[in-house]
Amino acid sequence: MTIDRVGPLNKILKAGSDINVKKSSRSSKKDSVELSPEAKKMAEISQAESQVKSASEIRQELTVQRIKALRSKLENPDEYLTKEIAEAIAEKVAESFGIK
């Protein structure tokens, strides 16, 4: 049995080739995005949160450093405590009690 070719193999392509397609002209418009006031506020809050989180780590490091420095001063008072420092401390204590 033999089948003869009756028409084009792809009738859809042939039928579609008769249609004229208009190409859009390229415009000079650029894409843009506008954020709502709520989105801007959320972005500011998020940015502030990240700054606070990073700042707390710095504070913790400074606190640890201060504690270590104070501990070393308490362990070795002769290296830190001079006559001038002792007098300044005494004056502050006297002022806090209203003596001076």
C-alpha positions in Angstrom: 0.0 0.0 0.0 1.3 3.4 -0.9 0.2 6.7 0.6 0.6 9.7 -1.7 1.3 13.2 -0.5 -1.9 15.1 -0.5 -0.8 18.5 0.8 1.9 20.2 2.9 3.2 18.2 5.8 2.6 20.9 8.4 -0.6 22.7 7.6 -0.4 24.8 10.7 2.9 26.4 9.6 1.5 27.1 6.2 -1.7 28.6 7.5 0.3 30.7 10.0 2.5 32.2 7.4 -0.3 34.1 5.8 -0.8 36.2 8.9 1.0 39.5 9.1 2.5 40.2 12.5 3.2 43.7 13.6 6.3 44.1 15.5 6.2 46.5 18.4 8.4 49.6 17.9 11.1 50.0 20.5 10.3 52.8 22.8 12.7 54.7 24.9 10.7 53.9 28.0 12.6 52.3 30.8 11.3 49.9 33.3 10.6 51.4 36.7 9.5 50.2 40.1 7.7 52.2 42.7 7.6 51.1 46.3 4.6 51.8 48.5 5.1 53.8 51.7 4.5 50.6 53.7 7.3 48.8 51.8 9.6 51.8 52.4 8.8 51.7 56.1 9.4 48.0 56.3 12.8 48.4 54.6 13.8 51.1 57.1 12.8 48.9 60.0 14.7 45.9 58.6 17.8 48.1 58.1 17.5 49.4 61.6 17.2 45.9 63.0 20.3 44.7 61.2 22.2 47.7 62.6 21.0 47.0 66.1 22.0 43.3 65.9 25.5 44.1 64.6 25.9 46.9 67.3 25.0 44.5 70.1 27.9 42.2 69.2 30.2 45.1 69.3 28.9 46.2 72.7 29.3 42.7 74.0 32.9 42.6 72.8 33.6 45.9 74.5 32.0 44.8 77.7 34.1 41.6 77.7 37.2 43.7 77.1 36.3 46.1 79.9 35.6 43.3 82.3 39.0 41.8 81.5 40.7 45.1 82.0 39.0 45.7 85.3 39.8 42.2 86.5 43.5 42.7 85.7 43.4 46.0 87.6 41.8 44.4 90.6 44.3 41.5 90.6 47.3 43.9 90.3 46.2 47.1 92.2 49.8 48.2 92.7 50.3 48.6 88.9 47.2 50.7 88.5 46.4 52.5 91.7 48.6 55.5 92.0 48.3 58.3 94.6 46.6 60.6 92.1 44.0 58.0 91.2 43.3 57.2 94.9 42.8 60.9 95.7 40.4 61.3 92.7 38.4 58.3 93.9 38.3 59.7 97.5 37.1 63.1 96.2 34.3 61.5 94.2 33.2 59.4 97.1 33.2 62.5 99.4 31.2 64.4 96.8 28.6 61.6 96.5 28.1 61.8 100.3 27.9 65.6 100.3 31.1 65.9 102.4 32.9 68.2 100.0 
